[in-house]
Amino acid sequence: MTGKSFVATLRCKPEKRDALIALQVELKSLVHAQEPDALVYELLQSDSDPDLFLCVGTFADDAAFEHHMHIDFHDRLVPPILDCLAEEMKLEFYRSHR
């Protein structure tokens, strides 16, 4: 069985860094609380560039990822997260093997 994973590269506007972190921490908390098939959901901030983040998610399967993409809090939190970005998010997908 394979899971679906993503790595999103986020470069935020310096003045929006705190807002981005707060929104992502809320999203992460809700994912962990309400999505049991979200195996990993993590926000990573670069040590050398405080405006550079990676968001990493791994879901049990494609259906779990699709559920994540359509859950109510995703629709509420993602638009303001995107408003914090200085450039378009880079999004890559991967398969995880178990």
C-alpha positions in Angstrom: 0.0 0.0 0.0 1.3 3.5 -0.8 0.5 6.7 0.9 0.4 10.2 -0.7 2.8 12.8 0.5 3.5 16.4 -0.4 6.2 18.9 0.3 5.2 22.5 -0.1 7.9 25.2 -0.2 6.7 28.5 1.2 8.5 31.8 1.1 6.6 34.3 3.2 6.6 38.1 3.2 8.8 39.1 6.2 6.1 41.2 7.7 3.7 38.2 7.4 6.0 35.6 9.0 4.2 35.5 12.4 0.8 35.3 10.7 1.9 32.4 8.5 3.3 30.5 11.5 0.1 31.1 13.5 -2.1 29.9 10.7 0.0 26.9 10.0 0.2 25.9 13.6 -3.6 26.1 13.8 -3.9 24.0 10.6 -1.4 21.4 12.0 -3.3 21.1 15.2 -6.6 20.6 13.5 -5.1 18.0 11.1 -3.7 16.0 14.0 -7.0 16.2 15.9 -9.4 15.5 13.1 -7.7 13.6 10.4 -6.6 10.1 11.7 -5.3 9.2 8.2 -3.0 12.1 8.1 0.2 10.3 9.2 2.5 13.4 9.1 1.7 17.0 9.0 4.6 19.3 9.9 5.8 22.9 9.3 9.6 23.4 9.1 11.3 26.8 9.2 14.8 27.2 7.7 17.5 28.0 10.2 19.4 30.1 7.7 16.4 31.9 6.1 13.6 32.7 8.5 11.2 33.4 5.7 11.6 30.0 4.1 9.3 27.1 5.2 8.6 23.6 4.2 5.2 22.1 4.9 5.3 18.3 4.8 2.2 16.0 4.8 1.8 12.3 4.5 -1.6 10.7 4.2 -2.5 7.0 4.3 -3.8 7.0 0.8 -5.2 9.2 -2.0 -8.7 9.2 -0.4 -7.2 10.6 2.9 -5.4 13.3 0.9 -8.6 14.2 -0.9 -10.5 14.4 2.4 -7.8 16.8 3.7 -8.2 19.0 0.7 -11.9 19.4 1.3 -12.2 19.5 5.0 -13.8 22.7 6.3 -10.9 24.1 8.2 -8.6 23.7 5.1 -10.9 25.9 3.1 -10.9 28.5 5.9 -7.1 28.6 6.6 -5.4 28.0 3.3 -6.4 31.3 1.6 -5.0 33.5 4.3 -1.8 31.3 4.4 -1.4 31.9 0.6 -1.9 35.7 1.2 1.2 35.6 3.5 3.4 34.3 0.6 6.0 36.4 -1.2 5.9 34.1 -4.2 3.9 31.2 -5.5 4.1 28.0 -3.4 6.1 25.2 -4.9 4.2 21.9 -4.4 5.6 18.5 -5.1 3.9 15.1 -4.6 5.5 11.8 -3.5 4.5 8.2 -2.7 5.4 6.7 0.6 5.8 3.0 0.9 4.9 0.8 3.9 
